[in-house]
Amino acid sequence: MTIEPSPLPHAWELYRAGDVQGALRILRRAADALPPAELAPLVRELASASGFDDLAQAATALVADPEGARQLYDFGYACVERGVSALAVPALRRAMVHQPGRRVLVELAVALEDQRRHAEAVELLQEHDGLTVDWPDRYLLIYNALFAGRLEQAREVFAGLSDPDESWTPAADRILRILARAAAAPPVDRGDLRGWHYTLTGGLLTTLSSYGFQQGMTGRWAYLQDSFDSCRHGLERLRVVLTATGRRPSSVALLPDRDSRILGLAAAQVLGVPTQPYRPSTPDVLVVAYDLDGTDPELHRGLRDRAPGEVLYEHATCWTNPPAVTADVSTLLVQSVVAPWAARMQVTQAHEPERLPADERPAAELADAICTAAGGPDAGDGGTPADPDEVLAAFATRARDTWLTGPRDRVRSPGPVPSSRFA
């Protein structure tokens, strides 16, 4: 039997070389395979270097008492609080063995949810149902069941919940909206990206990636050098959604970042409406973003709560680290995107990489270039299912009555549809 070498020496080497993020990546990948106390010395150093005194102290205590239930819980809790839930999971599992209790159980479920290990969170909470109460414990069960693709289980458990108190009413409303969307436009199977995206986020996804559908992408993109054609196609698909849902924006609201302004000017031309600067709480406008991660975070607070008739459109939505608000319409889901006018790489006829400079033309000229682009779908590799306008229109029609309801919550998990990603 071959014994795999421990990754810890390499992680220590990276830390001593000043690569804190590299060391942390190794710890995240190795966490489930190593005893928490073996990780704790390096975690202590990384936490101290980052100014996370609470985590450093918890790691020190765990080194002193590797099997102490309180030490394991405190270490796991601090890991969750500091955004490294992968390191929390094994410690909290050990704490549950030594001293099972509701507090440890809920923290472990939260850590699993943070890691998008939704099915594991469901199984954990089911196994220890006798320790749980309705709010928040069984809410966590329902939420993770939904993101694991278990709609019927979520419906059944939610139907048996007691009424929440005031602090948990927003969470209950969130589940009600998810279940209503699932009833109106149910995902056809576990691989239905558009159906699950709508159910879980409330956003309408208008295109599926034309490459690698059967090779692990299932409709999402990993890396994309975008094109003017893609932007025009996205606006045409937006028009399909607006027509199917009976929405007629009075104007396009222009966000201040350059990418969004270019696309917003093009959207106004395609839809035949005027433009105006974006102002929060303006009814009946179409707010256009190229990539919400590239917009001013200060704007996100106003975008979260939509005005009557307001529609938020985002061309390229990051699915691995979603923006602070969820768009009502997205052209595509991508991990990393390069705008058509940004500096980019291409391969020459001699098969050598070449860097092209950014296109510095004024925003209005670049918007014109979008409007004059062909705008048809990319033929891709032929493996993506056919997705004509009629299919999108039919889905949008089914979703119409449950669309644009409630706040635009950030949804961190991609749900049950898997896609390959860069590490």
Rosetta blueprint (number, residue, H / E / L):
1 M L
2 T L
3 I L
4 E L
5 P L
6 S L
7 P L
8 L H
9 P H
10 H H
11 A H
12 W H
13 E H
14 L H
15 Y H
16 R H
17 A L
18 G L
19 D L
20 V H
21 Q H
22 G H
23 A H
24 L H
25 R H
26 I H
27 L H
28 R H
29 R H
30 A H
31 A H
32 D H
33 A H
34 L L
35 P L
36 P H
37 A H
38 E H
39 L H
40 A H
41 P H
42 L H
43 V H
44 R H
45 E H
46 L H
47 A H
48 S H
49 A H
50 S H
51 G L
52 F L
53 D H
54 D H
55 L H
56 A H
57 Q H
58 A H
59 A H
60 T H
61 A H
62 L H
63 V H
64 A H
65 D L
66 P L
67 E L
68 G L
69 A H
70 R H
71 Q H
72 L H
73 Y H
74 D H
75 F H
76 G H
77 Y H
78 A H
79 C H
80 V H
81 E H
82 R L
83 G L
84 V L
85 S H
86 A H
87 L H
88 A H
89 V H
90 P H
91 A H
92 L H
93 R H
94 R H
95 A H
96 M H
97 V H
98 H H
99 Q L
100 P L
101 G L
102 R H
103 R H
104 V H
105 L H
106 V H
107 E H
108 L H
109 A H
110 V H
111 A H
112 L H
113 E H
114 D H
115 Q L
116 R L
117 R L
118 H H
119 A H
120 E H
121 A H
122 V H
123 E H
124 L H
125 L H
126 Q H
127 E H
128 H L
129 D H
130 G H
131 L H
132 T L
133 V L
134 D H
135 W H
136 P H
137 D H
138 R H
139 Y H
140 L H
141 L H
142 I H
143 Y H
144 N H
145 A H
146 L H
147 F H
148 A L
149 G L
150 R L
151 L H
152 E H
153 Q H
154 A H
155 R H
156 E H
157 V H
158 F H
159 A H
160 G L
161 L L
162 S L
163 D L
164 P L
165 D L
166 E H
167 S H
168 W H
169 T H
170 P H
171 A H
172 A H
173 D H
174 R H
175 I H
176 L H
177 R H
178 I H
179 L H
180 A H
181 R H
182 A H
183 A H
184 A H
185 A L
186 P L
187 P L
188 V L
189 D L
190 R L
191 G L
192 D L
193 L H
194 R H
195 G H
196 W H
197 H H
198 Y H
199 T H
200 L H
201 T H
202 G L
203 G L
204 L E
205 L E
206 T L
207 T L
208 L L
209 S L
210 S L
211 Y L
212 G L
213 F H
214 Q H
215 Q H
216 G L
217 M L
218 T L
219 G L
220 R L
221 W E
222 A E
223 Y E
224 L E
225 Q E
226 D L
227 S L
228 F H
229 D H
230 S H
231 C H
232 R H
233 H H
234 G H
235 L H
236 E H
237 R H
238 L H
239 R H
240 V H
241 V H
242 L H
243 T H
244 A H
245 T H
246 G L
247 R L
248 R L
249 P L
250 S L
251 S E
252 V E
253 A E
254 L E
255 L L
256 P L
257 D L
258 R H
259 D H
260 S H
261 R H
262 I H
263 L H
264 G H
265 L H
266 A H
267 A H
268 A H
269 Q H
270 V H
271 L H
272 G L
273 V L
274 P L
275 T E
276 Q E
277 P E
278 Y L
279 R L
280 P L
281 S L
282 T L
283 P L
284 D L
285 V E
286 L E
287 V E
288 V E
289 A E
290 Y L
291 D L
292 L H
293 D H
294 G H
295 T L
296 D L
297 P H
298 E H
299 L H
300 H H
301 R H
302 G H
303 L H
304 R H
305 D L
306 R L
307 A L
308 P L
309 G L
310 E L
311 V E
312 L E
313 Y E
314 E E
315 H E
316 A E
317 T E
318 C E
319 W L
320 T L
321 N L
322 P L
323 P L
324 A L
325 V L
326 T L
327 A L
328 D L
329 V E
330 S E
331 T E
332 L E
333 L E
334 V E
335 Q E
336 S E
337 V E
338 V E
339 A L
340 P L
341 W L
342 A L
343 A L
344 R E
345 M E
346 Q E
347 V E
348 T L
349 Q L
350 A L
351 H L
352 E L
353 P E
354 E E
355 R E
356 L E
357 P L
358 A L
359 D L
360 E L
361 R L
362 P L
363 A H
364 A H
365 E H
366 L H
367 A H
368 D H
369 A H
370 I H
371 C H
372 T H
373 A L
374 A L
375 G L
376 G L
377 P L
378 D L
379 A L
380 G L
381 D L
382 G L
383 G L
384 T L
385 P L
386 A L
387 D L
388 P L
389 D H
390 E H
391 V H
392 L H
393 A H
394 A H
395 F H
396 A H
397 T H
398 R H
399 A H
400 R H
401 D H
402 T H
403 W L
404 L L
405 T L
406 G L
407 P L
408 R L
409 D L
410 R L
411 V L
412 R L
413 S L
414 P L
415 G L
416 P L
417 V L
418 P L
419 S L
420 S L
421 R L
422 F L
423 A L
